[in-house]
Amino acid sequence: MTSSALPLTPSFRLDGKTAIVVGASSGIGQAAAVALAEAGAQVTLAARSIDRLDRTVDALRKWG
C-alpha cells in the first residue's frame, strides 16, 4: 500500500474547546487524548486503570 492510498488527516484546531476521552490510559484512547491536546483542546481523561492514567496525565502535562 502506498502512502497516497491513505486518507490525509485534516488539519484542525480545537483551541477553546473541551474534549472528554474515556479509556485514555492506553491504546486508541490515549492516542486520541494526545491528538486532541495537540490540536489545542482542554482534555479531560477517564480510565479504569488509575496508575496508567496518572502516567498519561503526567506525560501530557510535561509535553504541553
N, CA, C, O and CB atoms as a CASP TS submission, in Angstrom:
PFRMAT TS
TARGET T0000
AUTHOR 0000-0000-0000
METHOD Language model
MODEL 1
PARENT N/A
ATOM      1  N   MET     1       0.848  -1.176   0.000  1.00  0.00           N
ATOM      2  CA  MET     1       0.000   0.000   0.000  1.00  0.00           C
ATOM      3  C   MET     1       0.892   1.237   0.000  1.00  0.00           C
ATOM      4  O   MET     1       1.828   1.330   0.794  1.00  0.00           O
ATOM      5  CB  MET     1      -0.964  -0.001   1.223  1.00  0.00           C
ATOM      6  N   THR     2       0.615   2.153  -0.857  1.00  0.00           N
ATOM      7  CA  THR     2       1.385   3.389  -0.898  1.00  0.00           C
ATOM      8  C   THR     2       0.734   4.432  -0.010  1.00  0.00           C
ATOM      9  O   THR     2      -0.457   4.358   0.296  1.00  0.00           O
ATOM     10  CB  THR     2       1.509   3.911  -2.338  1.00  0.00           C
ATOM     11  N   SER     3       1.532   5.397   0.396  1.00  0.00           N
ATOM     12  CA  SER     3       1.001   6.428   1.272  1.00  0.00           C
ATOM     13  C   SER     3      -0.106   7.238   0.604  1.00  0.00           C
ATOM     14  O   SER     3      -0.962   7.789   1.297  1.00  0.00           O
ATOM     15  CB  SER     3       2.112   7.348   1.716  1.00  0.00           C
ATOM     16  N   SER     4      -0.111   7.322  -0.720  1.00  0.00           N
ATOM     17  CA  SER     4      -1.164   8.079  -1.401  1.00  0.00           C
ATOM     18  C   SER     4      -2.525   7.397  -1.300  1.00  0.00           C
ATOM     19  O   SER     4      -3.553   8.027  -1.546  1.00  0.00           O
ATOM     20  CB  SER     4      -0.800   8.276  -2.862  1.00  0.00           C
ATOM     21  N   ALA     5      -2.539   6.104  -0.939  1.00  0.00           N
ATOM     22  CA  ALA     5      -3.794   5.383  -0.796  1.00  0.00           C
ATOM     23  C   ALA     5      -4.446   5.639   0.567  1.00  0.00           C
ATOM     24  O   ALA     5      -5.604   5.280   0.781  1.00  0.00           O
ATOM     25  CB  ALA     5      -3.559   3.892  -0.989  1.00  0.00           C
ATOM     26  N   LEU     6      -3.708   6.253   1.473  1.00  0.00           N
ATOM     27  CA  LEU     6      -4.240   6.517   2.810  1.00  0.00           C
ATOM     28  C   LEU     6      -4.873   7.898   2.862  1.00  0.00           C
ATOM     29  O   LEU     6      -4.377   8.834   2.234  1.00  0.00           O
ATOM     30  CB  LEU     6      -3.133   6.395   3.872  1.00  0.00           C
ATOM     31  N   PRO     7      -5.965   8.032   3.608  1.00  0.00           N
ATOM     32  CA  PRO     7      -6.567   9.355   3.730  1.00  0.00           C
ATOM     33  C   PRO     7      -5.667  10.269   4.552  1.00  0.00           C
ATOM     34  O   PRO     7      -4.984   9.810   5.467  1.00  0.00           O
ATOM     35  CB  PRO     7      -7.963   9.260   4.369  1.00  0.00           C
ATOM     36  N   LEU     8      -5.664  11.537   4.237  1.00  0.00           N
ATOM     37  CA  LEU     8      -4.890  12.508   4.992  1.00  0.00           C
ATOM     38  C   LEU     8      -5.703  12.988   6.185  1.00  0.00           C
ATOM     39  O   LEU     8      -6.910  13.210   6.080  1.00  0.00           O
ATOM     40  CB  LEU     8      -4.475  13.697   4.100  1.00  0.00           C
ATOM     41  N   THR     9      -5.042  13.142   7.302  1.00  0.00           N
ATOM     42  CA  THR     9      -5.698  13.678   8.485  1.00  0.00           C
ATOM     43  C   THR     9      -5.882  15.176   8.285  1.00  0.00           C
ATOM     44  O   THR     9      -4.921  15.877   7.969  1.00  0.00           O
ATOM     45  CB  THR     9      -4.876  13.376   9.781  1.00  0.00           C
ATOM     46  N   PRO    10      -7.087  15.670   8.460  1.00  0.00           N
ATOM     47  CA  PRO    10      -7.295  17.102   8.259  1.00  0.00           C
ATOM     48  C   PRO    10      -6.582  17.918   9.331  1.00  0.00           C
ATOM     49  O   PRO    10      -6.450  17.487  10.476  1.00  0.00           O
ATOM     50  CB  PRO    10      -8.789  17.427   8.259  1.00  0.00           C
ATOM     51  N   SER    11      -6.139  19.070   8.949  1.00  0.00           N
ATOM     52  CA  SER    11      -5.520  19.989   9.905  1.00  0.00           C
ATOM     53  C   SER    11      -6.652  20.765  10.570  1.00  0.00           C
ATOM     54  O   SER    11      -7.483  21.370   9.893  1.00  0.00           O
ATOM     55  CB  SER    11      -4.480  20.963   9.201  1.00  0.00           C
ATOM     56  N   PHE    12      -6.678  20.742  11.875  1.00  0.00           N
ATOM     57  CA  PHE    12      -7.728  21.466  12.575  1.00  0.00           C
ATOM     58  C   PHE    12      -7.233  21.930  13.932  1.00  0.00           C
ATOM     59  O   PHE    12      -6.298  21.354  14.488  1.00  0.00           O
ATOM     60  CB  PHE    12      -8.974  20.594  12.732  1.00  0.00           C
ATOM     61  N   ARG    13      -7.850  22.956  14.457  1.00  0.00           N
ATOM     62  CA  ARG    13      -7.524  23.490  15.770  1.00  0.00           C
ATOM     63  C   ARG    13      -8.767  23.395  16.649  1.00  0.00           C
ATOM     64  O   ARG    13      -9.891  23.587  16.186  1.00  0.00           O
ATOM     65  CB  ARG    13      -7.014  24.962  15.673  1.00  0.00           C
ATOM     66  N   LEU    14      -8.541  23.094  17.925  1.00  0.00           N
ATOM     67  CA  LEU    14      -9.638  22.969  18.885  1.00  0.00           C
ATOM     68  C   LEU    14      -9.436  23.905  20.070  1.00  0.00           C
ATOM     69  O   LEU    14      -9.930  23.642  21.166  1.00  0.00           O
ATOM     70  CB  LEU    14      -9.759  21.522  19.374  1.00  0.00           C
ATOM     71  N   ASP    15      -8.719  24.984  19.850  1.00  0.00           N
ATOM     72  CA  ASP    15      -8.482  25.950  20.923  1.00  0.00           C
ATOM     73  C   ASP    15      -9.813  26.425  21.486  1.00  0.00           C
ATOM     74  O   ASP    15     -10.737  26.744  20.737  1.00  0.00           O
ATOM     75  CB  ASP    15      -7.647  27.151  20.413  1.00  0.00           C
ATOM     76  N   GLY    16      -9.905  26.471  22.811  1.00  0.00           N
ATOM     77  CA  GLY    16     -11.124  26.916  23.464  1.00  0.00           C
ATOM     78  C   GLY    16     -12.199  25.848  23.583  1.00  0.00           C
ATOM     79  O   GLY    16     -13.273  26.108  24.124  1.00  0.00           O
ATOM     80  N   LYS    17     -11.924  24.661  23.087  1.00  0.00           N
ATOM     81  CA  LYS    17     -12.880  23.551  23.176  1.00  0.00           C
ATOM     82  C   LYS    17     -12.447  22.580  24.264  1.00  0.00           C
ATOM     83  O   LYS    17     -11.272  22.529  24.626  1.00  0.00           O
ATOM     84  CB  LYS    17     -13.002  22.817  21.817  1.00  0.00           C
ATOM     85  N   THR    18     -13.396  21.812  24.785  1.00  0.00           N
ATOM     86  CA  THR    18     -13.113  20.789  25.784  1.00  0.00           C
ATOM     87  C   THR    18     -13.446  19.422  25.203  1.00  0.00           C
ATOM     88  O   THR    18     -14.482  19.241  24.562  1.00  0.00           O
ATOM     89  CB  THR    18     -13.916  21.045  27.090  1.00  0.00           C
ATOM     90  N   ALA    19     -12.553  18.463  25.436  1.00  0.00           N
ATOM     91  CA  ALA    19     -12.769  17.090  24.977  1.00  0.00           C
ATOM     92  C   ALA    19     -12.722  16.162  26.175  1.00  0.00           C
ATOM     93  O   ALA    19     -11.905  16.349  27.077  1.00  0.00           O
ATOM     94  CB  ALA    19     -11.709  16.673  23.914  1.00  0.00           C
ATOM     95  N   ILE    20     -13.588  15.167  26.193  1.00  0.00           N
ATOM     96  CA  ILE    20     -13.587  14.134  27.228  1.00  0.00           C
ATOM     97  C   ILE    20     -13.229  12.827  26.540  1.00  0.00           C
ATOM     98  O   ILE    20     -13.876  12.424  25.574  1.00  0.00           O
ATOM     99  CB  ILE    20     -14.983  14.038  27.972  1.00  0.00           C
ATOM    100  N   VAL    21     -12.185  12.165  27.048  1.00  0.00           N
ATOM    101  CA  VAL    21     -11.731  10.910  26.444  1.00  0.00           C
ATOM    102  C   VAL    21     -11.823   9.808  27.493  1.00  0.00           C
ATOM    103  O   VAL    21     -11.186   9.889  28.542  1.00  0.00           O
ATOM    104  CB  VAL    21     -10.268  11.038  25.893  1.00  0.00           C
ATOM    105  N   VAL    22     -12.612   8.785  27.210  1.00  0.00           N
ATOM    106  CA  VAL    22     -12.752   7.622  28.079  1.00  0.00           C
ATOM    107  C   VAL    22     -11.823   6.531  27.540  1.00  0.00           C
ATOM    108  O   VAL    22     -11.738   6.323  26.330  1.00  0.00           O
ATOM    109  CB  VAL    22     -14.251   7.125  28.145  1.00  0.00           C
ATOM    110  N   GLY    23     -11.139   5.849  28.432  1.00  0.00           N
ATOM    111  CA  GLY    23     -10.173   4.830  28.014  1.00  0.00           C
ATOM    112  C   GLY    23      -8.848   5.462  27.633  1.00  0.00           C
ATOM    113  O   GLY    23      -8.139   4.957  26.763  1.00  0.00           O
ATOM    114  N   ALA    24      -8.511   6.573  28.289  1.00  0.00           N
ATOM    115  CA  ALA    24      -7.357   7.378  27.898  1.00  0.00           C
ATOM    116  C   ALA    24      -6.022   6.881  28.439  1.00  0.00           C
ATOM    117  O   ALA    24      -4.996   7.517  28.195  1.00  0.00           O
ATOM    118  CB  ALA    24      -7.562   8.772  28.345  1.00  0.00           C
ATOM    119  N   SER    25      -6.002   5.769  29.163  1.00  0.00           N
ATOM    120  CA  SER    25      -4.744   5.321  29.761  1.00  0.00           C
ATOM    121  C   SER    25      -3.871   4.527  28.804  1.00  0.00           C
ATOM    122  O   SER    25      -2.693   4.308  29.085  1.00  0.00           O
ATOM    123  CB  SER    25      -5.027   4.490  30.973  1.00  0.00           C
ATOM    124  N   SER    26      -4.434   4.087  27.666  1.00  0.00           N
ATOM    125  CA  SER    26      -3.627   3.310  26.717  1.00  0.00           C
ATOM    126  C   SER    26      -4.345   3.214  25.375  1.00  0.00           C
ATOM    127  O   SER    26      -5.512   3.585  25.247  1.00  0.00           O
ATOM    128  CB  SER    26      -3.334   1.893  27.273  1.00  0.00           C
ATOM    129  N   GLY    27      -3.632   2.716  24.396  1.00  0.00           N
ATOM    130  CA  GLY    27      -4.213   2.401  23.096  1.00  0.00           C
ATOM    131  C   GLY    27      -4.829   3.577  22.373  1.00  0.00           C
ATOM    132  O   GLY    27      -4.297   4.687  22.376  1.00  0.00           O
ATOM    133  N   ILE    28      -5.969   3.306  21.749  1.00  0.00           N
ATOM    134  CA  ILE    28      -6.637   4.312  20.927  1.00  0.00           C
ATOM    135  C   ILE    28      -7.075   5.511  21.769  1.00  0.00           C
ATOM    136  O   ILE    28      -6.968   6.653  21.322  1.00  0.00           O
ATOM    137  CB  ILE    28      -7.847   3.696  20.214  1.00  0.00           C
ATOM    138  N   GLY    29      -7.564   5.262  22.973  1.00  0.00           N
ATOM    139  CA  GLY    29      -7.987   6.365  23.839  1.00  0.00           C
ATOM    140  C   GLY    29      -6.843   7.294  24.177  1.00  0.00           C
ATOM    141  O   GLY    29      -7.004   8.515  24.179  1.00  0.00           O
ATOM    142  N   GLN    30      -5.685   6.718  24.463  1.00  0.00           N
ATOM    143  CA  GLN    30      -4.506   7.532  24.773  1.00  0.00           C
ATOM    144  C   GLN    30      -4.079   8.331  23.536  1.00  0.00           C
ATOM    145  O   GLN    30      -3.749   9.513  23.638  1.00  0.00           O
ATOM    146  CB  GLN    30      -3.337   6.635  25.270  1.00  0.00           C
ATOM    147  N   ALA    31      -4.089   7.685  22.385  1.00  0.00           N
ATOM    148  CA  ALA    31      -3.728   8.369  21.140  1.00  0.00           C
ATOM    149  C   ALA    31      -4.706   9.504  20.838  1.00  0.00           C
ATOM    150  O   ALA    31      -4.297  10.574  20.385  1.00  0.00           O
ATOM    151  CB  ALA    31      -3.698   7.371  19.969  1.00  0.00           C
ATOM    152  N   ALA    32      -5.986   9.273  21.086  1.00  0.00           N
ATOM    153  CA  ALA    32      -6.993  10.316  20.869  1.00  0.00           C
ATOM    154  C   ALA    32      -6.754  11.493  21.810  1.00  0.00           C
ATOM    155  O   ALA    32      -6.864  12.649  21.404  1.00  0.00           O
ATOM    156  CB  ALA    32      -8.415   9.750  21.074  1.00  0.00           C
ATOM    157  N   ALA    33      -6.426  11.197  23.063  1.00  0.00           N
ATOM    158  CA  ALA    33      -6.163  12.258  24.038  1.00  0.00           C
ATOM    159  C   ALA    33      -4.979  13.114  23.596  1.00  0.00           C
ATOM    160  O   ALA    33      -5.030  14.340  23.683  1.00  0.00           O
ATOM    161  CB  ALA    33      -5.894  11.658  25.432  1.00  0.00           C
ATOM    162  N   VAL    34      -3.933  12.478  23.131  1.00  0.00           N
ATOM    163  CA  VAL    34      -2.746  13.201  22.668  1.00  0.00           C
ATOM    164  C   VAL    34      -3.098  14.053  21.450  1.00  0.00           C
ATOM    165  O   VAL    34      -2.714  15.221  21.384  1.00  0.00           O
ATOM    166  CB  VAL    34      -1.599  12.214  22.326  1.00  0.00           C
ATOM    167  N   ALA    35      -3.820  13.484  20.488  1.00  0.00           N
ATOM    168  CA  ALA    35      -4.180  14.220  19.272  1.00  0.00           C
ATOM    169  C   ALA    35      -5.062  15.423  19.594  1.00  0.00           C
ATOM    170  O   ALA    35      -4.876  16.501  19.029  1.00  0.00           O
ATOM    171  CB  ALA    35      -4.898  13.294  18.281  1.00  0.00           C
ATOM    172  N   LEU    36      -6.014  15.241  20.494  1.00  0.00           N
ATOM    173  CA  LEU    36      -6.895  16.341  20.865  1.00  0.00           C
ATOM    174  C   LEU    36      -6.135  17.444  21.599  1.00  0.00           C
ATOM    175  O   LEU    36      -6.356  18.628  21.348  1.00  0.00           O
ATOM    176  CB  LEU    36      -8.038  15.829  21.732  1.00  0.00           C
ATOM    177  N   ALA    37      -5.244  17.052  22.503  1.00  0.00           N
ATOM    178  CA  ALA    37      -4.422  18.037  23.220  1.00  0.00           C
ATOM    179  C   ALA    37      -3.516  18.773  22.243  1.00  0.00           C
ATOM    180  O   ALA    37      -3.350  19.989  22.339  1.00  0.00           O
ATOM    181  CB  ALA    37      -3.575  17.350  24.323  1.00  0.00           C
ATOM    182  N   GLU    38      -2.938  18.046  21.313  1.00  0.00           N
ATOM    183  CA  GLU    38      -2.065  18.653  20.312  1.00  0.00           C
ATOM    184  C   GLU    38      -2.827  19.665  19.453  1.00  0.00           C
ATOM    185  O   GLU    38      -2.255  20.658  19.002  1.00  0.00           O
ATOM    186  CB  GLU    38      -1.443  17.570  19.423  1.00  0.00           C
ATOM    187  N   ALA    39      -4.111  19.410  19.230  1.00  0.00           N
ATOM    188  CA  ALA    39      -4.951  20.315  18.446  1.00  0.00           C
ATOM    189  C   ALA    39      -5.434  21.504  19.259  1.00  0.00           C
ATOM    190  O   ALA    39      -6.129  22.371  18.730  1.00  0.00           O
ATOM    191  CB  ALA    39      -6.138  19.569  17.888  1.00  0.00           C
ATOM    192  N   GLY    40      -5.075  21.558  20.544  1.00  0.00           N
ATOM    193  CA  GLY    40      -5.394  22.716  21.372  1.00  0.00           C
ATOM    194  C   GLY    40      -6.558  22.556  22.322  1.00  0.00           C
ATOM    195  O   GLY    40      -6.891  23.497  23.043  1.00  0.00           O
ATOM    196  N   ALA    41      -7.188  21.393  22.344  1.00  0.00           N
ATOM    197  CA  ALA    41      -8.334  21.187  23.246  1.00  0.00           C
ATOM    198  C   ALA    41      -7.881  21.049  24.695  1.00  0.00           C
ATOM    199  O   ALA    41      -6.779  20.579  24.974  1.00  0.00           O
ATOM    200  CB  ALA    41      -9.129  19.940  22.828  1.00  0.00           C
ATOM    201  N   GLN    42      -8.737  21.459  25.596  1.00  0.00           N
ATOM    202  CA  GLN    42      -8.571  21.166  27.015  1.00  0.00           C
ATOM    203  C   GLN    42      -9.124  19.759  27.186  1.00  0.00           C
ATOM    204  O   GLN    42     -10.304  19.531  26.921  1.00  0.00           O
ATOM    205  CB  GLN    42      -9.313  22.233  27.959  1.00  0.00           C
ATOM    206  N   VAL    43      -8.307  18.816  27.618  1.00  0.00           N
ATOM    207  CA  VAL    43      -8.706  17.410  27.604  1.00  0.00           C
ATOM    208  C   VAL    43      -8.956  16.898  29.021  1.00  0.00           C
ATOM    209  O   VAL    43      -8.122  17.067  29.910  1.00  0.00           O
ATOM    210  CB  VAL    43      -7.634  16.555  26.916  1.00  0.00           C
ATOM    211  N   THR    44     -10.111  16.273  29.216  1.00  0.00           N
ATOM    212  CA  THR    44     -10.435  15.582  30.458  1.00  0.00           C
ATOM    213  C   THR    44     -10.346  14.089  30.171  1.00  0.00           C
ATOM    214  O   THR    44     -10.940  13.597  29.211  1.00  0.00           O
ATOM    215  CB  THR    44     -11.865  15.987  31.000  1.00  0.00           C
ATOM    216  N   LEU    45      -9.601  13.370  31.006  1.00  0.00           N
ATOM    217  CA  LEU    45      -9.343  11.952  30.759  1.00  0.00           C
ATOM    218  C   LEU    45     -10.025  11.074  31.802  1.00  0.00           C
ATOM    219  O   LEU    45     -10.158  11.455  32.965  1.00  0.00           O
ATOM    220  CB  LEU    45      -7.840  11.680  30.750  1.00  0.00           C
ATOM    221  N   ALA    46     -10.457   9.884  31.361  1.00  0.00           N
ATOM    222  CA  ALA    46     -11.035   8.891  32.263  1.00  0.00           C
ATOM    223  C   ALA    46     -10.556   7.510  31.830  1.00  0.00           C
ATOM    224  O   ALA    46     -10.369   7.248  30.642  1.00  0.00           O
ATOM    225  CB  ALA    46     -12.599   8.968  32.266  1.00  0.00           C
ATOM    226  N   ALA    47     -10.360   6.630  32.815  1.00  0.00           N
ATOM    227  CA  ALA    47      -9.942   5.253  32.526  1.00  0.00           C
ATOM    228  C   ALA    47     -10.124   4.412  33.779  1.00  0.00           C
ATOM    229  O   ALA    47     -10.275   4.945  34.879  1.00  0.00           O
ATOM    230  CB  ALA    47      -8.458   5.201  32.037  1.00  0.00           C
ATOM    231  N   ARG    48     -10.110   3.100  33.606  1.00  0.00           N
ATOM    232  CA  ARG    48     -10.238   2.192  34.752  1.00  0.00           C
ATOM    233  C   ARG    48      -8.939   2.058  35.525  1.00  0.00           C
ATOM    234  O   ARG    48      -8.965   1.872  36.742  1.00  0.00           O
ATOM    235  CB  ARG    48     -10.694   0.822  34.288  1.00  0.00           C
ATOM    236  N   SER    49      -7.804   2.149  34.847  1.00  0.00           N
ATOM    237  CA  SER    49      -6.500   1.980  35.495  1.00  0.00           C
ATOM    238  C   SER    49      -5.939   3.340  35.903  1.00  0.00           C
ATOM    239  O   SER    49      -5.402   4.071  35.072  1.00  0.00           O
ATOM    240  CB  SER    49      -5.510   1.248  34.555  1.00  0.00           C
ATOM    241  N   ILE    50      -6.067   3.673  37.181  1.00  0.00           N
ATOM    242  CA  ILE    50      -5.623   4.983  37.658  1.00  0.00           C
ATOM    243  C   ILE    50      -4.107   5.149  37.533  1.00  0.00           C
ATOM    244  O   ILE    50      -3.636   6.248  37.244  1.00  0.00           O
ATOM    245  CB  ILE    50      -6.050   5.185  39.111  1.00  0.00           C
ATOM    246  N   ASP    51      -3.343   4.089  37.744  1.00  0.00           N
ATOM    247  CA  ASP    51      -1.885   4.204  37.647  1.00  0.00           C
ATOM    248  C   ASP    51      -1.455   4.568  36.223  1.00  0.00           C
ATOM    249  O   ASP    51      -0.647   5.475  36.027  1.00  0.00           O
ATOM    250  CB  ASP    51      -1.215   2.888  38.081  1.00  0.00           C
ATOM    251  N   ARG    52      -1.995   3.862  35.242  1.00  0.00           N
ATOM    252  CA  ARG    52      -1.647   4.162  33.845  1.00  0.00           C
ATOM    253  C   ARG    52      -2.206   5.513  33.430  1.00  0.00           C
ATOM    254  O   ARG    52      -1.578   6.237  32.658  1.00  0.00           O
ATOM    255  CB  ARG    52      -2.173   3.062  32.905  1.00  0.00           C
ATOM    256  N   LEU    53      -3.379   5.853  33.935  1.00  0.00           N
ATOM    257  CA  LEU    53      -3.962   7.152  33.621  1.00  0.00           C
ATOM    258  C   LEU    53      -3.095   8.273  34.177  1.00  0.00           C
ATOM    259  O   LEU    53      -2.865   9.275  33.501  1.00  0.00           O
ATOM    260  CB  LEU    53      -5.388   7.253  34.178  1.00  0.00           C
ATOM    261  N   ASP    54      -2.617   8.109  35.400  1.00  0.00           N
ATOM    262  CA  ASP    54      -1.726   9.109  36.001  1.00  0.00           C
ATOM    263  C   ASP    54      -0.469   9.307  35.157  1.00  0.00           C
ATOM    264  O   ASP    54      -0.004  10.435  34.992  1.00  0.00           O
ATOM    265  CB  ASP    54      -1.340   8.692  37.428  1.00  0.00           C
ATOM    266  N   ARG    55       0.084   8.213  34.623  1.00  0.00           N
ATOM    267  CA  ARG    55       1.279   8.329  33.771  1.00  0.00           C
ATOM    268  C   ARG    55       0.953   9.092  32.488  1.00  0.00           C
ATOM    269  O   ARG    55       1.762   9.890  32.016  1.00  0.00           O
ATOM    270  CB  ARG    55       1.840   6.928  33.427  1.00  0.00           C
ATOM    271  N   THR    56      -0.224   8.847  31.929  1.00  0.00           N
ATOM    272  CA  THR    56      -0.632   9.568  30.727  1.00  0.00           C
ATOM    273  C   THR    56      -0.807  11.049  31.026  1.00  0.00           C
ATOM    274  O   THR    56      -0.348  11.898  30.261  1.00  0.00           O
ATOM    275  CB  THR    56      -1.933   8.982  30.162  1.00  0.00           C
ATOM    276  N   VAL    57      -1.465  11.360  32.128  1.00  0.00           N
ATOM    277  CA  VAL    57      -1.675  12.761  32.522  1.00  0.00           C
ATOM    278  C   VAL    57      -0.328  13.443  32.751  1.00  0.00           C
ATOM    279  O   VAL    57      -0.116  14.558  32.274  1.00  0.00           O
ATOM    280  CB  VAL    57      -2.553  12.850  33.805  1.00  0.00           C
ATOM    281  N   ASP    58       0.572  12.801  33.464  1.00  0.00           N
ATOM    282  CA  ASP    58       1.899  13.386  33.713  1.00  0.00           C
ATOM    283  C   ASP    58       2.637  13.647  32.407  1.00  0.00           C
ATOM    284  O   ASP    58       3.241  14.706  32.234  1.00  0.00           O
ATOM    285  CB  ASP    58       2.736  12.459  34.609  1.00  0.00           C
ATOM    286  N   ALA    59       2.591  12.702  31.502  1.00  0.00           N
ATOM    287  CA  ALA    59       3.275  12.869  30.216  1.00  0.00           C
ATOM    288  C   ALA    59       2.679  14.018  29.420  1.00  0.00           C
ATOM    289  O   ALA    59       3.415  14.793  28.810  1.00  0.00           O
ATOM    290  CB  ALA    59       3.202  11.579  29.400  1.00  0.00           C
ATOM    291  N   LEU    60       1.354  14.140  29.416  1.00  0.00           N
ATOM    292  CA  LEU    60       0.707  15.237  28.694  1.00  0.00           C
ATOM    293  C   LEU    60       1.061  16.588  29.318  1.00  0.00           C
ATOM    294  O   LEU    60       1.280  17.565  28.602  1.00  0.00           O
ATOM    295  CB  LEU    60      -0.820  15.043  28.682  1.00  0.00           C
ATOM    296  N   ARG    61       1.115  16.642  30.624  1.00  0.00           N
ATOM    297  CA  ARG    61       1.469  17.904  31.297  1.00  0.00           C
ATOM    298  C   ARG    61       2.900  18.321  30.975  1.00  0.00           C
ATOM    299  O   ARG    61       3.168  19.498  30.735  1.00  0.00           O
ATOM    300  CB  ARG    61       1.295  17.769  32.820  1.00  0.00           C
ATOM    301  N   LYS    62       3.813  17.360  30.971  1.00  0.00           N
ATOM    302  CA  LYS    62       5.212  17.662  30.647  1.00  0.00           C
ATOM    303  C   LYS    62       5.356  18.071  29.193  1.00  0.00           C
ATOM    304  O   LYS    62       6.147  18.957  28.869  1.00  0.00           O
ATOM    305  CB  LYS    62       6.108  16.455  30.942  1.00  0.00           C
ATOM    306  N   TRP    63       4.595  17.428  28.314  1.00  0.00           N
ATOM    307  CA  TRP    63       4.660  17.684  26.890  1.00  0.00           C
ATOM    308  C   TRP    63       4.091  19.061  26.548  1.00  0.00           C
ATOM    309  O   TRP    63       4.645  19.792  25.726  1.00  0.00           O
ATOM    310  CB  TRP    63       3.912  16.600  26.130  1.00  0.00           C
ATOM    311  N   GLY    64       2.967  19.399  27.200  1.00  0.00           N
ATOM    312  CA  GLY    64       2.258  20.636  26.863  1.00  0.00           C
ATOM    313  C   GLY    64       2.708  21.765  27.661  1.00  0.00           C
ATOM    314  O   GLY    64       2.206  22.877  27.495  1.00  0.00           O
TER
END
